[in-house]
Amino acid sequence: MLKESEIIQFMEEDTSSDKKRFARVSQRYYEGEHDIRNYRLYYYNADGQLVEDKTRSNIKISHPFFTELVDQEVQYMLSGKDGFVKSDIPELQNELDSYFNENEDFTSELYEVLTGAITKGFEYMYAYKNSEDRIAFQCADSLGVVEVRAKDTQDGCDYVIYWYVDRIVKDNKKIKRIQVWNKDQTYFYVQEEEGKLELDTSVEINPRPHTLYKKGDSDELYYEGFGFIPFFRLDNCQKQFSGLKSIKELIDDYDLMSCGLSNNLQDASEYLVVVKGFQGDSLDELVHNVKTKKHIGVDGDDGGDVEFKTVDVPYDARKTKLELDEKNIYRFGMGFNSAQLGDGNITNIVIKSRYALLDLKCNKLEIRLRQFLRKILKVVLAEINDLNDTDYQQKDVYFEFEREVMTNASDNASIEKTDAETEQVKINTLLNLASTLDQETIVQNICDVLDINYEDIKSKLPVEDEIDLMSAQNDIKNVPIEDESTTELTGNDNQVKAETEDEIGKPLNGAQTQSLLSIIAQYKQGQLTANEAVSIISLSLAISEQKARSLLHLPSVTSNE
């Protein structure tokens, strides 16, 4: 076991490391606490001394670009709605959903881990047993996690030290809670300020195994270790660099330029005072009188005079510099700048191109996220197999991350219309083959086009010899395809559409709806016979002939007729 002196030594070395030092800076920037907050103005007084100028404007505004870039990457990575842990085995998928996809606690912790990894360069998650005696996971702040390698310890074992400052304050002194984990158990310590480490007496069993639980109604306490240190690290990149590293100077420059412009505009209302022939008090007193009393006295015998001048604000130059900084922040931060969308009247292709850098960044992180989840999955599968007496393997599970992007609504409508027209062409082609293909083959292919399960409607199809396929073939060619974006449905049309959708079990697209309404209209105008209209509707929509007759308000035909 680690000695107390070793624990303190490892914690001090870790805290003072360059990696942790920049991680703290990155966390500060994510929280909006930029270096500009400490910016001060100075000037040389009449005695040549450098003093702080507290009379000039000194606006200090942090611009949270880094916060936006981090949150943007996290949301984009986990934007899919159907979960990301998948299996083709239904029973296993149900189990995985309970641990991952449908577990809000895990999802919330994963968001925290991703945010921490991108912000600080790396973040941890550890496993524990919850109140239901199931494996659960929680994010651990990497600023307080120290990985201790076996080669650096006196006993030759690996450890993880996890510490944090307790909210409880005793005599206004900080209290550190320190946990030391090995592969079997955890030791709990407490430290006041930088004093001596002591075993935490508030912990009932100390040291204690990783898991404590009871069986059934028994009060007997059972315990066991995981057999490994249950801490899992997610790195932002191979060298554990924070996402801030490449853009910190740019953000600082933007803050400085923006605040400088604000200061210029704030001070523009004040004048520069030019005093000629001044024979009065000291220069410091002169400045004091101008700033406070708003007046001074001058010697008029020698032509003394006072002039008030203004300074032009370098607005255009600062604006250009701000625009350049902003462009480079999103460029080198590899983010999506929503300001580039303008009024939103751009195509989906252009929008997708704006996501190119963000996609590249997420592709690299996704590889590491998969490796991270594999380690967690190993622990979860072990518990699933133990509880259900199964033998599921890692190969039975895969990860699928879907990323949602903004789209242009009018572009989507145009694409949908094109797809609908394409579907109609495919159906017409199939009907043209009616003389050479059997009814079942044609209907199966039409179902594939319309994304309908053939087995669900197979029993509803009429007998083949009851359908005049050649007639349907000739008549369907005359069914016009109207532009769904310019055609509005009447109340009756909507009723027909709703009845049809109920029958086939899925919504009709624009082309299908307009084709159906056109057939009904041609029937009412006498251009199609009742049998012809029934045959076309039944075949093209894969519904029963009886239902097609009802859509045309025709009497049902019994089996004896």
C-alpha positions as CSV (number, residue, x, y, z in Angstrom):
1,M,0.0,0.0,0.0
2,L,1.1,3.6,-0.7
3,K,2.7,5.4,2.3
4,E,1.2,8.8,3.3
5,S,4.4,10.5,2.2
6,E,4.1,8.9,-1.2
7,I,0.5,10.0,-1.6
8,I,1.4,13.7,-0.8
9,Q,4.4,13.5,-3.1
10,F,2.5,12.1,-6.1
11,M,-0.3,14.7,-5.6
12,E,2.2,17.6,-5.5
13,E,4.1,16.5,-8.6
14,D,0.8,16.0,-10.5
15,T,-0.6,19.4,-9.5
16,S,2.6,21.2,-10.6
17,S,2.9,19.4,-13.9
18,D,2.6,21.4,-17.2
19,K,-0.2,19.1,-18.3
20,K,-2.4,19.9,-15.2
21,R,-1.4,23.6,-15.2
22,F,-2.7,24.1,-18.7
23,A,-5.8,21.9,-18.0
24,R,-6.7,24.3,-15.2
25,V,-6.3,27.3,-17.6
26,S,-8.5,25.5,-20.1
27,Q,-11.2,24.8,-17.5
28,R,-11.1,28.5,-16.5
29,Y,-11.6,29.5,-20.2
30,Y,-14.5,27.1,-20.5
31,E,-16.1,28.8,-17.6
32,G,-15.6,32.2,-19.2
33,E,-12.8,33.4,-17.0
34,H,-10.3,34.6,-19.6
35,D,-7.0,36.4,-19.0
36,I,-8.6,39.7,-20.0
37,R,-10.3,39.7,-16.6
38,N,-7.0,40.6,-15.1
39,Y,-6.1,43.3,-17.6
40,R,-4.8,46.6,-16.1
41,L,-3.8,49.9,-17.6
42,Y,-0.7,51.8,-16.5
43,Y,1.0,55.2,-17.3
44,Y,4.1,57.1,-16.2
45,N,3.4,60.0,-13.8
46,A,5.3,63.3,-13.7
47,D,8.0,61.7,-11.6
48,G,8.6,58.9,-14.1
49,Q,6.9,56.2,-11.9
50,L,4.7,53.5,-13.5
51,V,1.3,53.6,-11.8
52,E,-2.0,52.0,-12.5
53,D,-4.5,54.2,-14.4
54,K,-7.8,53.9,-12.7
55,T,-9.4,56.9,-14.5
56,R,-9.5,55.6,-18.0
57,S,-12.1,53.1,-19.2
58,N,-11.0,49.5,-18.8
59,I,-13.8,47.2,-20.0
60,K,-13.1,43.5,-19.4
61,I,-15.4,41.2,-21.4
62,S,-14.6,37.5,-22.1
63,H,-15.9,36.2,-25.4
64,P,-16.7,32.5,-24.8
65,F,-15.6,31.0,-28.2
66,F,-14.0,28.0,-26.5
67,T,-17.2,27.2,-24.5
68,E,-19.2,27.2,-27.7
69,L,-16.7,25.1,-29.6
70,V,-16.6,22.5,-26.8
71,D,-20.3,22.3,-26.3
72,Q,-20.8,22.2,-30.1
73,E,-18.5,19.2,-30.5
74,V,-20.1,17.3,-27.6
75,Q,-23.6,17.9,-28.9
76,Y,-22.6,17.0,-32.4
77,M,-21.0,13.7,-31.3
78,L,-24.0,12.6,-29.3
79,S,-26.8,14.1,-31.5
80,G,-28.3,10.8,-32.6
81,K,-31.7,9.9,-31.3
82,D,-31.6,6.1,-31.4
83,G,-28.7,5.4,-29.0
84,F,-25.2,4.5,-29.9
85,V,-24.6,1.0,-28.3
86,K,-26.1,-1.5,-30.7
87,S,-26.5,-5.3,-31.0
88,D,-28.3,-7.5,-33.5
89,I,-29.3,-9.8,-30.7
90,P,-32.7,-8.5,-29.4
91,E,-32.2,-9.9,-25.8
92,L,-28.8,-8.3,-25.6
93,Q,-30.0,-5.0,-27.0
94,N,-32.6,-4.8,-24.3
95,E,-29.9,-5.2,-21.7
96,L,-27.6,-2.7,-23.3
97,D,-30.4,-0.1,-23.5
98,S,-30.9,-0.4,-19.7
99,Y,-27.1,0.3,-19.1
100,F,-26.5,2.9,-21.9
101,N,-29.0,4.1,-24.5
102,E,-32.1,4.5,-22.2
103,N,-30.1,5.2,-19.0
104,E,-30.3,9.0,-18.5
105,D,-27.7,8.8,-15.7
106,F,-25.1,7.2,-17.9
107,T,-25.9,9.7,-20.8
108,S,-25.5,12.6,-18.4
109,E,-22.2,11.3,-17.1
110,L,-20.9,10.6,-20.7
111,Y,-21.7,14.2,-21.6
112,E,-19.6,15.4,-18.7
113,V,-16.7,13.1,-19.6
114,L,-16.7,14.3,-23.2
115,T,-16.9,17.9,-22.1
116,G,-14.0,17.4,-19.7
117,A,-11.9,15.5,-22.2
118,I,-12.2,18.2,-24.9
119,T,-11.8,21.0,-22.4
120,K,-8.8,19.7,-20.4
121,G,-7.4,17.2,-22.8
122,F,-8.5,14.1,-20.8
123,E,-11.2,13.0,-18.4
124,Y,-12.0,10.0,-16.3
125,M,-15.0,7.8,-15.5
126,Y,-15.1,5.3,-12.7
127,A,-17.3,2.3,-12.1
128,Y,-19.3,1.5,-8.9
129,K,-22.3,-0.5,-7.7
130,N,-25.5,1.6,-7.3
131,S,-28.3,1.0,-4.8
132,E,-29.8,-1.6,-7.2
133,D,-26.6,-3.6,-7.0
134,R,-25.9,-2.9,-10.7
135,I,-22.8,-1.5,-12.3
136,A,-23.0,2.3,-12.8
137,F,-20.5,4.9,-13.9
138,Q,-19.7,8.4,-12.8
139,C,-17.4,11.2,-14.2
140,A,-14.3,12.0,-12.2
141,D,-12.6,15.4,-12.6
142,S,-9.3,14.8,-14.2
143,L,-7.7,17.7,-12.2
144,G,-8.0,15.6,-9.1
145,V,-7.0,12.2,-10.6
146,V,-3.4,11.0,-10.3
147,E,-2.4,7.8,-12.1
148,V,0.5,6.1,-10.2
149,R,2.5,3.6,-12.2
150,A,4.0,0.5,-10.5
151,K,7.5,1.4,-11.4
152,D,7.2,4.6,-9.4
153,T,6.0,3.0,-6.2
154,Q,7.9,1.2,-3.4
155,D,5.6,-1.8,-3.4
156,G,5.6,-2.1,-7.2
157,C,1.8,-1.8,-7.6
158,D,-0.4,0.5,-9.7
159,Y,-2.7,3.0,-8.0
160,V,-5.1,5.8,-8.8
161,I,-5.4,8.7,-6.4
162,Y,-8.6,10.7,-6.6
163,W,-9.0,13.8,-4.5
164,Y,-11.3,16.8,-4.3
165,V,-11.9,19.8,-2.0
166,D,-14.8,19.1,0.2
167,R,-17.6,21.7,0.5
168,I,-17.5,21.3,4.2
169,V,-15.1,24.0,5.7
170,K,-13.8,23.8,9.2
171,D,-12.5,27.0,10.7
172,N,-12.3,28.5,7.2
173,K,-9.8,25.8,6.2
174,K,-10.0,23.7,3.0
175,I,-10.5,20.0,3.6
176,K,-9.4,17.6,1.0
177,R,-11.0,14.2,0.6
178,I,-8.5,11.7,-0.8
179,Q,-9.2,8.2,-2.2
180,V,-6.5,5.7,-3.0
181,W,-7.6,2.9,-5.3
182,N,-5.8,-0.4,-6.0
183,K,-7.2,-3.4,-7.9
184,D,-9.0,-4.8,-4.8
185,Q,-10.0,-2.0,-2.4
186,T,-10.1,1.8,-1.7
187,Y,-8.5,3.7,1.2
188,F,-10.1,7.0,2.3
189,Y,-8.1,9.9,3.7
190,V,-8.8,13.5,4.8
191,Q,-6.3,16.4,4.8
192,E,-6.8,19.9,6.3
193,E,-5.1,22.5,4.2
194,E,-1.6,21.1,3.6
195,G,-1.4,19.2,6.8
196,K,-1.0,15.6,7.6
197,L,-3.0,12.8,6.0
198,E,-5.4,10.9,8.3
199,L,-7.7,8.0,7.6
200,D,-11.3,9.4,7.1
201,T,-13.2,8.2,10.2
202,S,-16.5,9.2,8.5
203,V,-16.2,6.2,6.3
204,E,-17.7,3.2,8.0
205,I,-15.4,0.6,6.5
206,N,-12.0,1.9,5.7
207,P,-10.3,0.6,3.7
208,R,-13.1,-1.2,1.9
209,P,-13.6,-3.3,-1.2
210,H,-14.9,-1.7,-4.4
211,T,-18.4,-3.1,-4.0
212,L,-20.5,-3.6,-0.9
213,Y,-23.9,-5.3,-1.1
214,K,-26.5,-7.4,0.7
215,K,-28.3,-10.5,-0.5
216,G,-32.0,-10.6,-0.3
217,D,-33.5,-9.7,3.1
218,S,-30.3,-10.6,4.9
219,D,-28.4,-7.9,6.9
220,E,-25.2,-9.6,6.2
221,L,-22.8,-7.4,4.2
222,Y,-21.0,-8.9,1.3
223,Y,-18.1,-7.3,-0.5
224,E,-15.7,-7.9,-3.4
225,G,-13.1,-6.1,-5.5
226,F,-13.3,-5.7,-9.3
227,G,-9.9,-7.2,-9.7
228,F,-8.8,-4.1,-11.5
229,I,-8.7,-0.3,-10.8
230,P,-12.1,0.8,-12.2
231,F,-11.0,4.1,-13.7
232,F,-11.3,4.7,-17.4
233,R,-9.6,7.6,-19.2
234,L,-10.8,9.4,-22.4
235,D,-8.1,11.4,-24.2
236,N,-8.9,14.3,-26.5
237,C,-5.9,13.3,-28.6
238,Q,-2.7,11.2,-28.3
239,K,-0.8,13.9,-26.4
240,Q,-3.8,14.8,-24.2
241,F,-3.9,18.4,-25.5
242,S,-6.8,20.6,-24.6
243,G,-8.9,21.9,-27.5
244,L,-7.9,25.4,-26.2
245,K,-4.2,24.9,-27.1
246,S,-4.5,25.9,-30.8
247,I,-6.7,29.0,-30.3
248,K,-5.9,30.5,-26.9
249,E,-3.8,33.3,-28.3
250,L,-6.5,34.1,-30.9
251,I,-9.2,34.3,-28.2
252,D,-6.9,36.5,-26.1
253,D,-6.3,38.8,-29.1
254,Y,-10.0,39.0,-29.8
255,D,-10.8,39.9,-26.2
256,L,-8.1,42.6,-26.2
257,M,-9.2,44.1,-29.6
258,S,-12.9,44.0,-28.7
259,C,-12.4,45.5,-25.2
260,G,-10.0,48.1,-26.7
261,L,-12.7,49.2,-29.1
262,S,-15.2,49.5,-26.3
263,N,-12.7,51.6,-24.3
264,N,-12.1,53.8,-27.3
265,L,-15.8,54.4,-27.8
266,Q,-16.3,55.0,-24.0
267,D,-13.5,57.5,-23.9
268,A,-14.5,59.3,-27.1
269,S,-16.9,61.5,-25.2
270,E,-13.9,63.0,-23.3
271,Y,-11.6,65.6,-24.7
272,L,-7.9,66.0,-24.8
273,V,-7.0,69.2,-23.1
274,V,-4.2,71.3,-24.6
275,V,-3.1,74.1,-22.2
276,K,-0.9,77.0,-23.6
277,G,1.0,79.4,-21.5
278,F,0.2,77.6,-18.3
279,Q,1.8,79.2,-15.2
280,G,-0.3,77.7,-12.5
281,D,0.0,74.6,-10.3
282,S,1.8,71.4,-10.9
283,L,0.9,69.2,-13.9
284,D,-0.7,66.5,-11.6
285,E,-2.9,69.2,-10.0
286,L,-3.9,70.4,-13.5
287,V,-4.9,66.9,-14.6
288,H,-6.8,66.4,-11.3
289,N,-8.7,69.7,-11.8
290,V,-9.7,68.8,-15.4
291,K,-11.0,65.3,-14.4
292,T,-12.8,66.3,-11.2
293,K,-13.6,70.0,-11.2
294,K,-14.0,70.2,-15.0
295,H,-12.1,73.6,-15.0
296,I,-8.6,75.1,-14.7
297,G,-7.0,78.5,-14.5
298,V,-4.4,79.8,-17.1
299,D,-2.2,82.9,-17.2
300,G,-3.8,85.4,-19.6
301,D,-0.9,87.9,-19.8
302,D,1.2,85.7,-22.0
303,G,-1.6,84.6,-24.3
304,G,-2.6,81.5,-22.3
305,D,-5.2,79.4,-23.9
306,V,-7.0,76.0,-23.6
307,E,-8.0,73.8,-26.5
308,F,-10.2,70.7,-26.4
309,K,-9.5,68.1,-29.0
310,T,-11.0,64.7,-29.8
311,V,-9.3,61.5,-30.9
312,D,-10.7,59.5,-33.9
313,V,-11.6,56.0,-32.9
314,P,-9.8,53.4,-35.2
315,Y,-13.1,51.6,-35.8
316,D,-12.6,50.1,-39.2
317,A,-9.1,48.8,-38.4
318,R,-10.3,47.1,-35.2
319,K,-13.4,45.7,-36.9
320,T,-11.3,44.1,-39.6
321,K,-9.0,42.6,-37.0
322,L,-11.9,41.2,-35.0
323,E,-13.4,39.6,-38.1
324,L,-10.0,38.0,-38.9
325,D,-9.6,36.7,-35.4
326,E,-13.1,35.2,-35.4
327,K,-12.5,33.5,-38.7
328,N,-9.3,32.0,-37.5
329,I,-10.8,30.9,-34.1
330,Y,-13.3,28.7,-36.0
331,R,-10.8,27.7,-38.6
332,F,-8.1,26.5,-36.2
333,G,-10.6,25.4,-33.5
334,M,-12.2,23.3,-36.3
335,G,-15.7,24.4,-35.4
336,F,-19.0,25.3,-37.2
337,N,-19.6,29.1,-37.4
338,S,-23.4,29.5,-37.5
339,A,-22.9,33.2,-38.4
340,Q,-21.8,32.0,-41.9
341,L,-25.3,30.8,-42.6
342,G,-26.5,34.4,-43.0
343,D,-30.2,34.6,-43.6
344,G,-30.3,30.8,-44.0
345,N,-31.0,30.9,-47.8
346,I,-28.2,28.5,-48.7
347,T,-28.3,24.9,-50.0
348,N,-27.7,21.8,-48.0
349,I,-24.5,21.2,-49.9
350,V,-23.1,24.5,-48.7
351,I,-24.3,23.8,-45.1
352,K,-22.6,20.4,-45.2
353,S,-19.4,22.0,-46.4
354,R,-19.4,24.3,-43.4
355,Y,-19.4,21.2,-41.1
356,A,-16.3,19.8,-42.8
357,L,-13.8,20.9,-40.1
358,L,-16.1,19.8,-37.3
359,D,-16.5,16.4,-38.9
360,L,-12.8,16.0,-39.2
361,K,-12.3,16.8,-35.5
362,C,-15.2,14.5,-34.4
363,N,-13.9,11.6,-36.6
364,K,-10.6,11.7,-34.6
365,L,-12.4,11.9,-31.3
366,E,-14.8,9.1,-32.2
367,I,-12.0,6.6,-32.6
368,R,-10.9,7.3,-29.0
369,L,-14.5,7.3,-27.8
370,R,-15.0,3.8,-29.2
371,Q,-11.9,2.6,-27.4
372,F,-13.1,4.1,-24.2
373,L,-16.6,2.6,-24.5
374,R,-15.1,-0.8,-25.3
375,K,-13.3,-0.8,-21.9
376,I,-16.6,0.1,-20.1
377,L,-18.5,-2.5,-22.2
378,K,-16.2,-5.2,-21.0
379,V,-17.3,-4.6,-17.4
380,V,-21.0,-4.4,-18.4
381,L,-21.0,-7.6,-20.4
382,A,-19.4,-9.4,-17.5
383,E,-22.3,-8.4,-15.2
384,I,-24.9,-9.2,-17.9
385,N,-23.5,-12.7,-18.4
386,D,-23.2,-13.3,-14.6
387,L,-26.8,-12.2,-14.0
388,N,-28.4,-14.0,-17.0
389,D,-26.1,-17.0,-17.3
390,T,-25.2,-16.0,-20.9
391,D,-22.0,-15.8,-22.8
392,Y,-22.2,-12.5,-24.8
393,Q,-18.9,-11.3,-26.3
394,Q,-17.5,-7.9,-27.3
395,K,-18.0,-8.9,-31.0
396,D,-21.8,-9.0,-30.4
397,V,-21.8,-5.3,-29.8
398,Y,-21.0,-2.3,-32.1
399,F,-21.2,1.4,-31.8
400,E,-23.1,3.7,-34.1
401,F,-22.9,7.5,-33.8
402,E,-25.2,9.5,-35.9
403,R,-24.6,13.2,-36.3
404,E,-27.4,15.6,-37.1
405,V,-26.8,18.7,-39.2
406,M,-28.9,21.8,-40.0
407,T,-30.7,21.6,-43.3
408,N,-32.5,23.9,-45.7
409,A,-36.3,23.2,-45.5
410,S,-37.0,24.2,-49.2
411,D,-34.0,22.1,-50.3
412,N,-35.5,19.1,-48.4
413,A,-38.9,19.6,-50.0
414,S,-37.3,19.6,-53.4
415,I,-35.4,16.4,-52.6
416,E,-38.5,14.8,-51.3
417,K,-40.4,15.7,-54.5
418,T,-37.6,14.3,-56.6
419,D,-37.7,11.1,-54.6
420,A,-41.4,10.8,-55.0
421,E,-41.2,11.2,-58.8
422,T,-38.5,8.6,-58.9
423,E,-40.7,6.2,-57.0
424,Q,-43.5,6.8,-59.4
425,V,-41.2,6.1,-62.4
426,K,-40.1,2.8,-60.8
427,I,-43.8,1.7,-60.2
428,N,-44.7,2.6,-63.8
429,T,-41.7,0.5,-65.1
430,L,-42.9,-2.5,-63.0
431,L,-46.4,-2.2,-64.4
432,N,-45.0,-2.1,-67.9
433,L,-43.6,-5.5,-67.2
434,A,-47.0,-6.9,-66.2
435,S,-47.3,-9.0,-69.3
436,T,-44.0,-10.9,-68.6
437,L,-43.9,-11.0,-64.8
438,D,-46.3,-12.6,-62.4
439,Q,-48.5,-10.6,-60.0
440,E,-46.6,-11.6,-56.9
441,T,-43.2,-10.5,-58.3
442,I,-44.6,-7.1,-59.3
443,V,-46.4,-6.4,-56.0
444,Q,-43.3,-7.5,-54.0
445,N,-41.1,-5.0,-56.0
446,I,-43.7,-2.2,-55.6
447,C,-43.7,-2.9,-51.9
448,D,-39.9,-2.5,-51.9
449,V,-40.3,0.9,-53.7
450,L,-42.9,2.1,-51.2
451,D,-41.1,0.6,-48.2
452,I,-44.1,-1.6,-47.3
453,N,-43.7,-5.1,-45.8
454,Y,-45.1,-7.5,-48.4
455,E,-46.0,-10.1,-45.8
456,D,-48.3,-7.7,-44.0
457,I,-50.5,-7.0,-47.0
458,K,-50.1,-10.3,-48.9
459,S,-53.4,-11.7,-47.6
460,K,-55.3,-8.6,-48.6
461,L,-54.4,-8.8,-52.3
462,P,-57.1,-9.9,-54.8
463,V,-56.7,-13.1,-56.8
464,E,-54.6,-12.6,-59.9
465,D,-57.3,-13.3,-62.5
466,E,-59.5,-10.7,-61.0
467,I,-57.2,-7.9,-62.0
468,D,-56.8,-6.6,-65.5
469,L,-53.0,-5.8,-65.4
470,M,-52.8,-4.7,-68.9
471,S,-55.6,-2.2,-68.4
472,A,-53.9,-0.9,-65.2
473,Q,-50.6,-0.7,-67.2
474,N,-52.1,1.5,-69.8
475,D,-54.1,3.7,-67.5
476,I,-51.4,4.4,-64.9
477,K,-49.3,6.1,-67.6
478,N,-52.0,8.8,-67.8
479,V,-51.9,9.6,-64.1
480,P,-50.3,13.0,-63.8
481,I,-47.7,13.8,-61.1
482,E,-48.4,17.3,-59.6
483,D,-46.0,19.5,-57.7
484,E,-46.8,18.8,-54.0
485,S,-45.2,22.1,-53.0
486,T,-47.8,24.1,-55.0
487,T,-50.9,21.9,-54.5
488,E,-53.0,22.3,-51.4
489,L,-55.3,19.5,-50.4
490,T,-59.0,20.2,-49.6
491,G,-60.7,18.9,-46.5
492,N,-62.1,15.9,-48.4
493,D,-58.8,15.2,-50.0
494,N,-57.2,15.1,-46.6
495,Q,-59.9,12.6,-45.5
496,V,-59.2,10.3,-48.4
497,K,-55.4,10.6,-47.7
498,A,-55.9,9.8,-44.0
499,E,-58.2,6.7,-44.8
500,T,-55.6,5.4,-47.2
501,E,-52.7,5.9,-44.7
502,D,-54.6,4.0,-42.1
503,E,-55.0,1.0,-44.5
504,I,-51.4,0.7,-45.6
505,G,-49.9,1.6,-42.2
506,K,-47.6,4.4,-43.4
507,P,-48.0,8.0,-44.6
508,L,-48.3,8.7,-48.4
509,N,-45.7,11.0,-50.0
510,G,-46.7,13.9,-52.2
511,A,-46.6,11.9,-55.5
512,Q,-48.6,9.0,-54.1
513,T,-51.2,11.4,-52.7
514,Q,-51.6,13.3,-55.9
515,S,-51.7,10.1,-58.0
516,L,-54.5,8.7,-55.8
517,L,-56.5,11.9,-56.0
518,S,-56.0,12.1,-59.8
519,I,-57.3,8.5,-60.2
520,I,-60.4,9.3,-58.2
521,A,-60.9,12.5,-60.2
522,Q,-60.6,10.7,-63.6
523,Y,-63.1,8.1,-62.4
524,K,-65.6,10.8,-61.4
525,Q,-65.1,12.4,-64.8
526,G,-65.7,9.1,-66.6
527,Q,-62.2,8.8,-68.0
528,L,-61.7,5.6,-66.0
529,T,-64.2,2.8,-65.4
530,A,-64.9,1.6,-61.9
531,N,-62.9,-1.6,-62.4
532,E,-60.0,0.2,-64.0
533,A,-59.8,2.8,-61.1
534,V,-60.1,0.0,-58.5
535,S,-57.4,-2.1,-60.2
536,I,-54.9,0.9,-60.4
537,I,-55.5,2.0,-56.8
538,S,-55.3,-1.6,-55.4
539,L,-52.1,-2.4,-57.3
540,S,-50.1,0.8,-56.9
541,L,-50.9,1.3,-53.2
542,A,-50.9,-2.5,-52.4
543,I,-54.3,-2.4,-50.7
544,S,-57.3,-4.7,-51.0
545,E,-59.7,-4.3,-53.9
546,Q,-62.6,-3.9,-51.3
547,K,-60.8,-1.0,-49.7
548,A,-60.1,0.6,-53.1
549,R,-63.8,0.3,-53.9
550,S,-64.6,2.0,-50.6
551,L,-62.2,4.9,-51.4
552,L,-64.2,5.3,-54.6
553,H,-67.5,5.0,-52.6
554,L,-68.5,1.9,-54.6
555,P,-70.5,-0.9,-53.0
556,S,-68.6,-3.9,-51.7
557,V,-68.5,-7.0,-53.8
558,T,-69.3,-10.3,-52.0
559,S,-67.6,-13.6,-52.7
560,N,-70.9,-14.9,-54.3
561,E,-71.0,-12.1,-56.9
